[in-house]
Amino acid sequence: MYTAPTEVFPTYAVVGHDRLLRGEVLEGILERLSEEMDTLGPVRFAGPQAALADVLDEVRTQSLLGDRRVVVVDEADSFITANRAALERYCSSPSGSGSLILMCDTLARNTRLYKIINTAGAVVACDAPKGRAVVEWIVNRAQTKYGKGLSHPAARMLREHLGDALGELDAELSKLTAYVGGRSEITPGDIDALTGHHREEKVFAVTDAISSHDTAAALGHWEQVLTTDRAAPARAIAGLAWGVRRLLEARRDWERGVNLRELARRMYTDPALLKRRLERVTAEQLEEQQRDLLAADLAVKTGASTIDLAVEKFIVKHSAGAPSTH
């Protein structure tokens, strides 16, 4: 999707929130620099811990063989913030025998550092696709990287199960490629078999227990999610919000008279199971859950709560009381 610069520059900024895209651009830059890079390869620093003096010493050090020194600062946002003036001075007059590559989430276009690097070096913006463009990315990725055909409905299904994080989608495409073996196409059936329960059933196990007012079971299912998925805390609130939103959409459509089998097909589940889920909870209850999850997400982001505490409080609040009689 993004092409690395073909010229050799003394400074680069690779900018974007998606690590997969940033990493691929970096690979392209390093491949281009490999013709001139010294035999030690790139020297890498972790931005939050990097000391400016160490970084600049490395990039300014002359190779005994006359090759180019290449220094990469990963997750460089805090490094840039702490050393902005010094970086502006260095990038205005960089070493002629080195290349400094800053990997960062953001770098505002109106800053002096951006303008300096963009003039004398290269700024590569790696904006991740959004909305429907994610489906196109999945289809293209399956074909160009893995040599597998993937229909748009199948790509939408994969996105429904995993969300929009490109790294997770790419990892799942890799697993699906191994799963289908010599077949030329990844089908919706393959996705359902390998990926279908990866997210949906874990989330709905929690929301089912909440709608049944079984606090112990809901907390138990949440503990199982944490045990089996290391990344679960980081996406806990988003995952629960996704499950609640899906149920709310289905509940509203059901109330409008949409066929239950059509709803079940859309949610990749059994009609009888979906009917039980919809009967346990009202649209008003789901709307309240959405509001509480939004408030929990804000509390976590502002430091007023932790993810674990926010999820536990959400589960306890909405699973309290007598079982629903719907």
C-alpha positions as CSV (number, residue, x, y, z in Angstrom):
1,M,0.0,0.0,0.0
2,Y,2.8,2.4,0.8
3,T,6.1,2.6,-1.1
4,A,9.3,3.4,0.6
5,P,11.4,6.3,-0.9
6,T,13.8,5.1,-3.6
7,E,16.4,7.8,-2.8
8,V,18.9,7.7,0.1
9,F,18.3,10.4,2.6
10,P,20.0,11.5,5.8
11,T,16.7,11.7,7.7
12,Y,13.4,9.9,7.5
13,A,10.2,10.0,9.5
14,V,7.8,7.1,9.1
15,V,4.5,8.3,10.6
16,G,1.3,6.4,11.3
17,H,-0.6,4.6,14.1
18,D,-0.6,1.2,12.5
19,R,2.6,-0.7,13.3
20,L,2.2,-3.2,10.4
21,L,2.2,-0.4,7.8
22,R,5.1,1.4,9.5
23,G,7.1,-1.8,9.7
24,E,6.6,-2.5,6.0
25,V,7.7,1.0,5.0
26,L,10.8,0.6,7.2
27,E,11.6,-2.7,5.5
28,G,11.5,-1.0,2.2
29,I,13.8,1.8,3.4
30,L,16.3,-0.6,4.9
31,E,16.3,-2.6,1.7
32,R,17.2,0.5,-0.3
33,L,19.8,1.5,2.3
34,S,21.3,-2.0,2.4
35,E,23.4,-1.2,-0.7
36,E,25.3,1.4,1.4
37,M,24.7,0.2,5.0
38,D,27.6,-0.9,7.1
39,T,28.0,-4.5,7.9
40,L,26.6,-4.0,11.5
41,G,23.2,-3.3,10.0
42,P,20.7,-0.8,11.5
43,V,21.2,0.2,15.1
44,R,17.8,0.3,16.9
45,F,16.7,2.3,19.9
46,A,13.5,2.1,21.9
47,G,12.2,5.7,21.8
48,P,10.9,6.0,25.4
49,Q,14.3,4.9,26.8
50,A,16.6,6.4,24.2
51,A,19.1,9.1,25.1
52,L,19.6,11.7,22.4
53,A,23.4,11.7,22.8
54,D,23.6,7.9,22.2
55,V,21.4,8.2,19.1
56,L,23.3,11.0,17.6
57,D,26.7,9.4,18.4
58,E,25.6,6.3,16.6
59,V,24.4,8.1,13.5
60,R,27.5,10.4,13.3
61,T,30.0,7.6,13.8
62,Q,32.1,7.0,10.7
63,S,32.3,3.5,9.5
64,L,35.9,2.3,8.9
65,L,34.8,0.9,5.6
66,G,33.1,4.2,4.6
67,D,29.6,2.6,4.7
68,R,26.5,4.4,5.8
69,R,25.5,4.1,9.5
70,V,21.7,3.6,9.9
71,V,19.9,4.3,13.2
72,V,16.3,3.6,13.8
73,V,14.3,5.0,16.8
74,D,11.2,3.0,17.3
75,E,8.1,4.5,19.0
76,A,9.8,7.8,18.8
77,D,7.0,10.2,19.8
78,S,8.2,10.8,23.3
79,F,11.8,10.9,22.1
80,I,10.8,13.7,19.7
81,T,8.9,15.6,22.3
82,A,11.8,15.5,24.8
83,N,14.4,16.5,22.2
84,R,12.6,18.5,19.6
85,A,14.9,21.5,19.4
86,A,18.1,19.3,19.3
87,L,16.5,17.2,16.6
88,E,15.6,20.2,14.6
89,R,19.3,21.3,14.8
90,Y,20.6,17.9,13.8
91,C,18.1,17.4,10.9
92,S,19.0,20.9,9.6
93,S,22.6,19.8,9.3
94,P,22.7,16.0,9.4
95,S,25.6,13.6,9.1
96,G,26.6,12.9,5.5
97,S,27.6,9.3,6.4
98,G,24.5,8.3,8.3
99,S,20.7,8.0,8.1
100,L,18.4,8.6,11.1
101,I,14.9,7.0,10.9
102,L,12.2,8.1,13.3
103,M,9.2,5.8,13.7
104,C,6.3,7.6,15.2
105,D,2.5,7.7,15.6
106,T,2.2,11.4,14.7
107,L,4.3,14.2,13.4
108,A,2.3,17.4,12.8
109,R,2.8,19.0,9.4
110,N,2.9,22.5,10.8
111,T,5.9,21.7,13.1
112,R,9.4,22.9,12.2
113,L,10.8,19.3,12.5
114,Y,8.3,18.0,10.0
115,K,9.2,20.7,7.5
116,I,12.9,20.2,7.9
117,I,12.7,16.4,7.4
118,N,10.3,16.7,4.5
119,T,12.6,19.2,2.8
120,A,16.0,17.5,3.3
121,G,14.8,14.0,3.9
122,A,11.6,12.1,3.6
123,V,8.4,11.9,5.6
124,V,6.2,8.8,4.8
125,A,2.7,9.0,6.1
126,C,1.2,5.5,6.7
127,D,-2.5,6.2,7.2
128,A,-4.4,3.0,7.8
129,P,-7.5,2.3,5.8
130,K,-10.8,3.0,7.4
131,G,-14.4,1.8,7.0
132,R,-15.0,0.0,3.7
133,A,-11.4,0.5,2.7
134,V,-10.4,-2.1,5.3
135,V,-12.3,-4.8,3.3
136,E,-10.5,-3.8,0.1
137,W,-7.2,-4.0,2.0
138,I,-8.0,-7.5,3.2
139,V,-8.9,-8.7,-0.3
140,N,-5.8,-7.2,-1.8
141,R,-3.6,-8.5,1.1
142,A,-4.8,-12.0,0.6
143,Q,-4.0,-12.0,-3.1
144,T,-0.7,-10.0,-3.1
145,K,1.0,-11.4,-0.1
146,Y,-0.5,-14.9,0.3
147,G,-1.6,-15.7,-3.3
148,K,-5.2,-16.5,-2.2
149,G,-8.5,-15.3,-3.6
150,L,-10.9,-13.8,-1.0
151,S,-14.3,-12.5,-1.8
152,H,-15.6,-9.3,-0.4
153,P,-18.3,-11.0,1.7
154,A,-15.6,-13.3,3.1
155,A,-13.4,-10.2,3.8
156,R,-16.3,-8.5,5.6
157,M,-16.8,-11.6,7.7
158,L,-13.2,-11.6,8.7
159,R,-13.3,-8.0,9.6
160,E,-16.5,-8.6,11.7
161,H,-14.7,-11.2,13.7
162,L,-11.4,-9.4,14.2
163,G,-11.9,-5.7,13.8
164,D,-9.8,-3.2,11.9
165,A,-6.3,-3.8,13.3
166,L,-4.2,-4.6,10.3
167,G,-1.6,-6.6,12.2
168,E,-4.3,-9.0,13.6
169,L,-6.0,-9.3,10.2
170,D,-2.6,-10.1,8.5
171,A,-1.8,-12.7,11.1
172,E,-5.2,-14.4,10.6
173,L,-4.7,-14.3,6.8
174,S,-1.4,-16.1,7.4
175,K,-3.1,-18.8,9.5
176,L,-5.9,-19.1,7.0
177,T,-3.4,-19.6,4.2
178,A,-1.8,-22.5,6.0
179,Y,-5.3,-23.9,6.8
180,V,-6.5,-24.0,3.2
181,G,-3.2,-25.4,1.9
182,G,-3.1,-25.8,-1.8
183,R,-6.6,-24.4,-2.5
184,S,-6.5,-21.1,-4.3
185,E,-9.3,-19.4,-2.3
186,I,-10.2,-18.7,1.3
187,T,-13.9,-19.2,1.8
188,P,-16.4,-17.9,4.4
189,G,-16.5,-21.5,5.7
190,D,-12.7,-21.5,6.3
191,I,-13.0,-18.2,8.2
192,D,-15.9,-19.5,10.3
193,A,-14.0,-22.7,11.1
194,L,-10.7,-21.1,12.0
195,T,-11.7,-17.6,13.2
196,G,-15.4,-17.5,13.8
197,H,-15.3,-18.1,17.5
198,H,-12.0,-16.3,18.1
199,R,-13.8,-13.1,19.1
200,E,-17.5,-13.5,18.8
201,E,-18.1,-16.5,21.1
202,K,-15.7,-15.2,23.8
203,V,-17.5,-11.8,23.9
204,F,-21.0,-13.3,23.8
205,A,-20.2,-15.8,26.6
206,V,-19.7,-12.7,28.8
207,T,-22.7,-10.8,27.5
208,D,-24.9,-13.9,27.7
209,A,-24.0,-14.4,31.4
210,I,-24.7,-10.7,32.0
211,S,-28.1,-10.9,30.3
212,S,-28.8,-14.0,32.5
213,H,-27.9,-12.0,35.5
214,D,-25.2,-14.5,36.4
215,T,-22.4,-12.3,37.8
216,A,-20.2,-15.2,38.8
217,A,-20.4,-16.8,35.3
218,A,-19.8,-13.4,33.6
219,L,-16.7,-12.8,35.7
220,G,-15.6,-16.4,35.1
221,H,-15.9,-16.1,31.4
222,W,-14.0,-12.8,31.5
223,E,-11.2,-14.5,33.4
224,Q,-11.0,-17.2,30.7
225,V,-10.7,-14.5,28.1
226,L,-7.8,-13.0,29.9
227,T,-6.2,-16.4,30.3
228,T,-6.4,-17.4,26.7
229,D,-5.8,-14.0,25.1
230,R,-2.8,-11.9,26.2
231,A,-4.0,-8.8,24.3
232,A,-7.5,-9.0,25.9
233,P,-7.1,-6.3,28.5
234,A,-6.0,-3.8,25.8
235,R,-9.2,-4.5,23.7
236,A,-11.6,-5.4,26.5
237,I,-13.9,-2.4,26.3
238,A,-13.8,-2.3,22.5
239,G,-14.7,-6.0,22.4
240,L,-17.6,-5.7,24.8
241,A,-18.9,-2.6,23.0
242,W,-18.7,-4.5,19.7
243,G,-20.7,-7.4,21.1
244,V,-23.3,-5.1,22.7
245,R,-23.6,-3.0,19.5
246,R,-24.2,-6.2,17.4
247,L,-26.9,-7.4,19.8
248,L,-28.5,-4.0,19.8
249,E,-28.6,-3.8,16.0
250,A,-30.1,-7.3,15.9
251,R,-32.6,-6.5,18.6
252,R,-33.9,-3.4,16.8
253,D,-34.1,-5.2,13.4
254,W,-35.9,-8.1,15.1
255,E,-38.4,-5.7,16.6
256,R,-38.9,-4.2,13.1
257,G,-39.8,-7.7,11.8
258,V,-36.6,-8.7,10.1
259,N,-36.5,-12.5,9.6
260,L,-34.6,-14.2,12.5
261,R,-32.8,-16.5,10.0
262,E,-31.5,-13.5,8.1
263,L,-30.3,-12.0,11.4
264,A,-28.6,-15.2,12.4
265,R,-26.9,-15.5,9.0
266,R,-25.6,-11.9,9.4
267,M,-24.2,-12.7,12.8
268,Y,-22.9,-16.1,11.8
269,T,-24.8,-18.0,14.5
270,D,-27.7,-20.4,15.0
271,P,-31.2,-18.8,14.8
272,A,-32.4,-20.6,18.0
273,L,-29.3,-19.3,19.9
274,L,-29.8,-15.8,18.6
275,K,-33.4,-15.9,19.6
276,R,-32.5,-16.8,23.2
277,R,-30.0,-14.0,23.3
278,L,-32.4,-11.4,22.0
279,E,-35.2,-12.5,24.3
280,R,-33.0,-12.1,27.4
281,V,-32.3,-8.3,27.0
282,T,-34.2,-5.2,25.8
283,A,-33.0,-2.5,23.4
284,E,-33.1,-0.1,26.4
285,Q,-30.8,-2.3,28.4
286,L,-28.4,-2.6,25.6
287,E,-28.4,1.2,25.0
288,E,-27.6,1.7,28.7
289,Q,-24.7,-0.8,28.4
290,Q,-23.4,1.1,25.5
291,R,-23.4,4.4,27.5
292,D,-21.7,2.7,30.4
293,L,-19.0,1.3,28.2
294,L,-18.4,4.7,26.6
295,A,-18.0,6.2,30.1
296,A,-15.7,3.3,31.1
297,D,-13.5,3.9,28.1
298,L,-13.2,7.6,28.9
299,A,-12.4,6.8,32.5
300,V,-9.6,4.4,31.4
301,K,-8.2,6.9,28.8
302,T,-8.1,9.7,31.4
303,G,-6.5,7.6,34.1
304,A,-9.6,7.6,36.3
305,S,-9.8,3.8,36.2
306,T,-8.0,0.7,35.0
307,I,-9.2,-1.5,32.3
308,D,-9.6,-4.5,34.7
309,L,-11.6,-2.4,37.2
310,A,-13.8,-0.8,34.5
311,V,-14.7,-4.2,33.0
312,E,-15.4,-5.7,36.4
313,K,-17.6,-2.8,37.5
314,F,-19.5,-3.0,34.1
315,I,-20.1,-6.7,34.5
316,V,-21.3,-6.5,38.2
317,K,-23.6,-3.6,37.5
318,H,-25.4,-5.1,34.5
319,S,-25.5,-8.7,35.7
320,A,-27.0,-7.7,39.1
321,G,-30.7,-8.4,39.8
322,A,-33.1,-11.2,39.0
323,P,-32.9,-13.1,35.7
324,S,-34.8,-11.7,32.8
325,T,-38.3,-13.1,32.1
326,H,-38.4,-12.0,28.4
